[in-house]
Amino acid sequence: MRVALCQIPVGDDPAENLEQVRRALARAEGADLAVFPEAVPVRFGNDLTAVAEPLEQGFAGELRKLAREHGTALIAGVFEPAGDGRVYNTAVAIDASGRPVGAYRKIHLFDAFGDRESARVAPGDAPVVVELAGARIGLITCYDVRFPELARALVDRGAQVLVIIAAWAQGVFKEEHWTTLVRARAIENTTWVVAVDKAPDRTRPPEGGPGGVGRSMLIDPMGTVVADLGPFPAVRVAEIDQEVTERVRRILPSLQHRRPDAY
């Protein structure tokens, strides 16, 4: 499977952010799957309820049109109404014909480092694995990556690839946390990880701190960083080879060595 890591900038104008998706898909020609960051309609710090829409219309509907137009499956973060004045932070998966194949509502909310995502976002309550671009893909959003039990639950549900989308908050040691955590999820689960963060903010949002550290990465099941997009907007197409997963699991069968009876 050829995957495009689409490390786009996300600003305060949904129309411009949609145009960034369009441009990235044009650069991702030949990819089976294009992965975009969390919160693509508008960056955090804006009124999220103003851009929250049912998944069959609005921004998500435009993503479906773009997937069909370019013949490329995609995963991206959007917002949908939660019904209590908050929104769901939702990762949508759309196939190359524009058909939605699944959606994951972020379970773990970023009430840390002085932020309180739960004031604006309602939590989801279930892990999600989707069939997309010929693979079973487990969906993870940003702060979720700090909870290894979610990644393991996805692998136990048959995920062959973990896709992590993010708008990672900037701050002291935050880039180190991002790069360490996404590699750890690959190593401990002997699985491919596609981790896509947005390009770093160069200006502050209307409220709160800047987001995005870049460093979107494709990581193989041994923890090798196959691609690292660095700190600037970029699109990179790379290959996911499932034979590598089989080879690594033959020499490192750690998933088979678990002892749930002992812990």
Secondary structure as GFF3:
##gff-version 3
##sequence-region A 1 263
A	DSSP	beta_strand	2	7	.	.	.	ID=ss1
A	DSSP	alpha_helix	14	27	.	.	.	ID=ss2
A	DSSP	beta_strand	33	35	.	.	.	ID=ss3
A	DSSP	three_ten_helix	48	50	.	.	.	ID=ss4
A	DSSP	alpha_helix	58	70	.	.	.	ID=ss5
A	DSSP	beta_strand	73	81	.	.	.	ID=ss6
A	DSSP	beta_strand	87	94	.	.	.	ID=ss7
A	DSSP	beta_strand	100	105	.	.	.	ID=ss8
A	DSSP	three_ten_helix	117	119	.	.	.	ID=ss9
A	DSSP	beta_strand	121	122	.	.	.	ID=ss10
A	DSSP	beta_strand	129	132	.	.	.	ID=ss11
A	DSSP	beta_strand	135	141	.	.	.	ID=ss12
A	DSSP	three_ten_helix	142	146	.	.	.	ID=ss13
A	DSSP	alpha_helix	148	156	.	.	.	ID=ss14
A	DSSP	beta_strand	161	166	.	.	.	ID=ss15
A	DSSP	alpha_helix	174	189	.	.	.	ID=ss16
A	DSSP	beta_strand	192	197	.	.	.	ID=ss17
A	DSSP	beta_strand	217	219	.	.	.	ID=ss18
A	DSSP	beta_strand	225	228	.	.	.	ID=ss19
A	DSSP	beta_strand	234	239	.	.	.	ID=ss20
A	DSSP	alpha_helix	242	251	.	.	.	ID=ss21
###
